[in-house]
Amino acid sequence: MAAEITLDDEVAAADLSTKCVRLVALDETWTSRLGDTPQLTLWERDSLARLGKEMAADLAAVHAGRDLVKRFVAALREEGMVAEVTQALKGVVEDSGLASMGEHVETALNYLEQNGGKEVSDLQRKVRLLFGECDTPDGDLAKQMLGSLLVIGGFLIIAVGSVALKRGSVGFGSAALVVGGGLFQQGLVTLS
């Protein structure tokens, strides 16, 4: 396999997937708190600023992990995992063909590549505004960024499960299938 996946790669992929999901969850809090509170207390401003810094750091880490995601896409294609993954995903993801899945992941990665740096900068700017005690910034990562994060995060869970299957695991992990497929599907819905 030209795109050999190591144990360290699998652990890094699980970590990266967690960062994707965490970003989507934190964005809910970030957006609702910035949008629903007309006057933030000093403590709320400080907490939101720390949250914004964490989000910026996680998004930068996901942005930096693009090559790892590409290696998983390549590895699954090279190993001919289309049939196994398609069968495992039937009923969880409407468009479960691996070639199509790979295309969706590549589209999400392209969006991340083109817009990730801007989103990180925007988060950092909002953090500065919160520390400066001036106007309350608006929240919300772009809808396409949220969808891309869900597609990437879901794919990585599915990919790690697929690699385990190829090594002779008893069966495709139902947790990887349900969680990864659900995230992937929600990402596609968010992007549509």
N, C-alpha and C positions, 0 to 999 in steps of 0.2 A: 504494500500500500504506500503510494507516494506521499500521501497526506497522513502519515501515521499519527495516531492519537495516543498520547501517553497518559498515565495516571494523573500527572500534574495538569495536563490539558483538561481532563475530565473534572478535576476539582476546580480549576479556574473557570470552566464553563458553568459549573453549578453556582459559583460565586457571582459570576457575571449575570446569570439569570436572576439571581436573588436581587442584585442591584437594579435590574430592569423593573422587576415587580415592585420593589421598595419605592422606586421613583414614582411610579404610577400612584401608589398608595399615599405617599407623602404629598404629591401634588394635590390630592383631594383636600387634605388638611390645609396646606399652604393657600390654596385658592379660596376655600371657604372662609378661613380666618381673615385673609386680606380683604375679601369682598363683603363679609357680613359685619365687620366691626368698624363703625365710623371713627371712633377715637380709640386708638390702641394705647394701653398703659405702657410705661417704660419696660415692665417685665415682659409683656406680650411682644413688644418690639424686639427685645433681646432674644426671646425664645424663637420668634419667627426668623430673625437674622441668623441664628445658629442653624435652624432648619434649612434656610436657603443656602447656607454654606455647605451643609451636608449634601443637599440635592445637587449643587454645582459640582462637588467632588465626585459624587456617584455618576453623574452624567459624563464627566470628563473620563472616568474610568471605563464606562461603557464605550465611549468614543474611542478610547485607546485599545479596547479589546476587539475591534472590528476584524483584525486578521485572524484571531482565534475562531471567530464565528465562521469566517470564510473557509478555514481549514476543516471545520466540521461539515460544512456543506460539501466540500470537495471529497472528504473521506466517505461520506454516505453515498455519493454518486459513484465513486470508484469501487466501492464494495458491492454495488448493485443491490442496495437495501430498499429499492423502490417497492417491491412486492410485499416484503415484511412490514414496512412502515405503513403502506397503503392499507393493508389488511388490518393492522392494529388500530389505525385511526378511523376506520370506517364507522360512521355514526357519530364521531366526535368532531371531526373537522369536515365541513361540507366539501372543500376542494382539497382532498388529501393526497393527490399525486405528488411524489417527491420532486419531480421536475418543476411542477407548479409551486410547491412549497419552497424550493430553492429560489425560484424567481421572486416570490414574495419576500423572502429573507434578503435577497440581493437588493430589492427595491427599498426595503427598510434600512439596510446598511447605507445605500446611496443617500437616502434622506438624512440619516445620521451624519454621514460624512459632510454633506453640504450645509447642514444647519446646526449640528451639535455645538460647534464653537460659539456660534451666535447665541444659542440658548444658554450656554454656560456664562457667557459675558453678560447676558440679560439678567440671569439670576444674581450674579455678583454685583451688578448695578443696583438691583433692588435691595440687596443686603446693605449696601452703602447708604441707600435712602432710609432704610429702617434704623441704622445706627445714627444717622444724621438728624433724626427726629423731625424731618420735614414731612411733606405729604406722604400718605400711605400709598405704596405702589400697588398696582394691580397684580394679581397672581396669574396662575395658569401657564403651564407648558402648552405649546401648540398641540392641537388635536392630532395632527399627523405625527408629531414626536411621540405622543402617548401611544398611538396605534403601532408605530414602529418599535417602540420598547416592548410592547406586548408580543408582537410577532417574534422579535429576537429572543426574548425571555422564554416564550413557549417553545420555540424551535430548539433552544439549547437543552431544555429539559427532555424533549423528545429525542434529540441527538445523543445525549448521554445514555438514555435508555436503549437506543438502537445499537450503540457501540457495545454495551453490555450483552445485548442479545447476540450480536455477531460473535462474541467471545464464548458463547455457549451458555449463557444464562438460561435458566429454566424456561422463561417466557418473557415477553415484553412486559415490563413492570406496569401494572395497572395504574399505580400512582403517577408515574411519568406520563402515561397516556392521558389520563383524565386531567391532570393539572396542566401539562404542557399543551395538550390539544385544546383545552378550554381557553388558555391564555392566547394561543395562536389564533383561534377562532374569534375571540373578542378583539384581538388586534385587527383582524381583517374587517370586522364589523365597524370598528372605530375609524378605519381608513376609508371605508366606503361612503 
